[in-house]
Amino acid sequence: MPSQAKLYQNLRAASTAKERRDLALQLLARTNSRQYLDECLRVLKSSAVVAALDESHRPILRDKCFSLFAAGKRDKSGILRESITRLLVHIAHPDDIDLYQLGVETYYLQPVDDVAQNLRAVALAGMTPIDPALACLYATRFLSEPFTSVFNCEPALTAIDALVAANQRLPIYQFLLHSGEGMARTGRGELTGKALESLGEDFPPHLYGQLIEQYQAIDQPTASMGIINWVIERRAEGLYDRLESVIMRSKDVDLRRYGLVMMAAARDDELSERLLGLARLARTDDIPLFIEALGICQHQERDTTLALLRRRAGSR
């Protein structure tokens, strides 16, 4: 039987996806060396190799993952377990829910923050199609936890996906009423924006208008993007005045640009007419934003309005 060092050398020299897969799995099953583990998982996560994984490879992945859960000190941050769990989610076998259950329950609290958010997110993604009801319970918990990552908003972003997949949007609304503002104010506006975008087509417009008022007051760009997307995608005409206000009263130039481009890209007659009306009254500093947005607008009066804006821009 070749040594771990020899398997590692062979793995580094392997040329086909099948060879890399088989050697990586052999070495993964035998080693506890972090160097070797990292290399095995790097190979297994590559697109060509991961595509070659199937149910026959589950035992090795499961055994290694269980051993890491049993000896958590060897994987304190959960990175190794996260990587293996991702491979199992790709294989998508329902009997792996026992590992997903371990994953969603895993926290590693360092002095400042928890660092196992991605492991919980991946485990929740694997659990969702197997046991949607259980996944929704964990998703609801993750939305209200303080341990949401400031780097990628996980596992709360995945929690929203799980709730939407099960058409369970009440926890998302509850989150927006009580926690979303705090998340947006602490560098996690992407999460709040996704929640605002995920309330569904049948959400009452008058209640959404109250959310707009709440979140417009803090003018957090990534959160406000969710409002823009929801109103435009749902063609919520009763909220178009609010939409204009969110876009034009924001202090963030990039949000104004985004909102105007989204209005133009909607290919909606009323939104196009509103865009043209705003363009004719544009503040001097906003003229470049309107010129950019009108460049993709399909309205018959677009060229006339563009010419007006360009004359104004040239006279500055």
N, C-alpha and C positions, 0 to 999 in steps of 0.2 A: 504494500500500500504506500503510495507516495506521501512524503511528508507535507505538512502545511506549507512550508517554504517552497517546495517543488510545485505544489498546486497553484500557489500564488504566482510563481514564475510562468507556469503554463497558461494561467489565466491572462496574464499581461501580454502573452505572445499569441493568444488565440485570435483567429481571423474571422470566423463565422459566428453568427448569432447563436446557433445551436451549441457550438463549442463553448462560447462564453457563458451561456446559460448553464450548461451542465457542470462546467468547472466551478462557476460561482456557487452553485447549489451544493456541490461536494464540499467546497471549502467552508461555506457558511455553516454546514451541519457539524463540522469538526472543530471550528476555531472559536476562541473567546478573545483573540487579539483584536484590539480596536482598529489597528491598521488594516488587518485583513477583512474585518467586518465592513469597514467603510468601503473598501475596494469591491467586495462582493456586492454590496447594495448599490454602489455607483453603476456597476455593470448591469445588474438586474433591472435598474430603473431606466436604462437607456431604451429608447423607443423600439428599436428592433428586437431587443431581448424580451422586454415586457410583453410584446405581442406574441412571443413564442411560449409564454407561460400558460399552463392549463391545470386542470384539477389534479393531475398526477403529481404536480409539484407542491401541492398544499402541505403534505405531511412535514416536509423539511421546514417550510416557512412557519407553520404552526408551532412545531417543536421549538424552534429558535425563539419565536415570539413569547411563548409560554415561559421559557427559561429566563428571558429578560424580565418578564413580569414578576417571576419568582425571586429574582435577584436584582431588584430595581437600582441598587447602587451602581451597577455596571452601566446603567443607562438613565442617569438621573434626570436628564432633560427630556427624555422620551424620544430623542431623534431616531434611534435605531428601531424602536417599536413603531414609530410613525412610518418609517420607510417600509418595514415589512407589512404593516397593516395596509398601506397603499397597494402593495402587490396583491394582497388577498382581496381587497376591494375590486381590483381589476379582474381577478379570477371569478369573483361574485358567486361564491357557494353559500347557500343559506345556513349550513352548519357552522359557519365561522362567527355566528352571532355571539357565541360565548367569549370570543376574543374582543369583539366590538364592545361587549358589556364591560370588560375589564378596561378597555381604552377610554370609554366615556367617564369612568369613575376615577381616572388617574389625574392627580395633581402633584406638582412638585413646587412647593412654596419656598422660594429663596427669600432672603431678607427683604427684598423690595417687591418682588412680583412672582407670579406663577410662570413656569416656562414649559408647561406641557399642553399649551392650548392647541397646537397643531395636531397632537396625538388625539385629543378629544374630538377635534373637528373631523379628522379622517375616520375615526371609529363611528361617529354619528352618521357620516355619509354612507358607510357600509351598512349600518343598522337600518337606515330609512326604508329601503325597498323590502327588507325582510320582515320588519315589525314596525310599521308606520306609527301605531299607537304609542308604543314604548319610545320610539324616536321623538315623537312630539312632546312627550313628558320631559325628556332630557333637553330638547330644544327650548322649551319654555324656561327651564332652569337656566340654561346658558345665556338666554337673552337678559336675564335680570342679575347675573353675577358680576361682581366687580373685577373679575380676572380676565376680562376681554383684552386681547393683545392690542397695544397701541401701534403695532407695526402692521398687522394685517386684519385686525378686528375679528380674529377667530377665537373661539369656535362660534361666535354669535352670527357671523355671516352664513355659515353652514346651517345654523339653527333656523334662520329665516328660510333657506332653501327647503329644509325638511318640513317646516310648517306650511309653506306654499304648496309643496308636492301633495300634502294631505288635505289641502284646502282648509287649513285651520289658521285663520288670520286674526282671531280675537287676541291671542297673546301678543301679536305684533302691534295691534292697536294699543293694548295695555302698556307695552314697552314705550311707545311713542308718547303716551300721556304722562308717564311717570319717570322714565329713565333716558329716553332718547336725547333730550336736551343736554343732560349731563354728559352723555357720551360725545355729543357733538362739540361741547365746550372743552373736552379733554383730549382732543386729537383723534377722535374716532367718529368723525362726521360721515365717513363712508358707510358705516353701519347704519346710522340714522337715515342717510339718504336712501339706502337700499330698503329699509323698513317703510319709508314714505312712498317708495315706488311699488311696494309689494302688497298693497291693501286690497287689490282686486277690483274688477270692473263694477261689482255691485255695491261697493262701499258708498254710503250716502254722501252726496256732494256737500250738503250743509255741514256734516261732521268733518269732512276733509277741509272745508273752508276754515273751521276752527283750528285745525292743525296748521294750516298755512299761516294763520295769524300768530300762532305760538312760535313757529320756527322762523318766520320772517323777522321776528323781533331780534333774533340773535344773529341773523345774516351770516350763517356759516356756509361757505360755498358748496362743499360736498353734500351737506344735508339738503340745501336748496335745490341741487340738481335732481334729487329724488322727486321733489314737488313738480319741477318742470316736466320731468319724464312722465309722471302719472297723469297730470292734467292734459298733456298733449297726446299721449298714447290713448287715453280714454275719450278724447275729444269732449272733455267736460266743459261745454260751452258756457255754462253758468259760472264757471270759475276763470274765464279768460281775462276778466278785469284784474282778478287777483294775480293771475300769471304775469300780466304786464307789470304789475307793481313789484312782484318778486324780482323780476329781471331788471327793471329800470331803476329801482330804488336801492339796489345792492351797491355797496361800496367796492365790490370786487370786480375788476375789469374782466377777468377770465370768466366769471359767472355770467356777466352780461353778454359776452361774446358767445358763450355756450347757449344761453337761452335764445338769443336772436337766431343763431344758426339752426337750432332745433325748430323754431317757429317756421323758418324758411323750408327746412327739409320735410316738414309734415305734409306738404302738398295739400293743404287744407285751405279752402277759399277764404274763410273768415280769418284764419290766422295770417294768411298772406296779406289780406287787406289791413289787418291791424299792424302788421310789420311795416307796410308801406306808410301807414299813418304815423307811426312812431318815427320812421326814417325822415319824414318831411319836417318833423319838429326836433330832430336830433340835436343834442348839445354838440358843440364843436369837437370836443374830445372823443365823442362817440361816433363821429362820422366814419372812421376806418372800420369800426365794428359793423356798422350797417352796410357799408360797401361790401365787406366780406360776406355777410349773410345774404344780401340781395343777389350776389353772384350765383347762388344756387336756387333762388326763388323762381317760380314758374309763372307768376302773375303777369298779365298782359301789360300792366303799367310799370313793370320793373325797370325797363330801360329808361323811361322818362325820369323816374325817381333816381336811378343811378346817375344819370347825367346831372341832375340837380345837385346831388351830393358831391360829385367830382368837381363841379364848378365852385361849390362852397369850400371844398378842400384846397382847390388851387388858389383861392383868393386869400387864404390865410397869410 
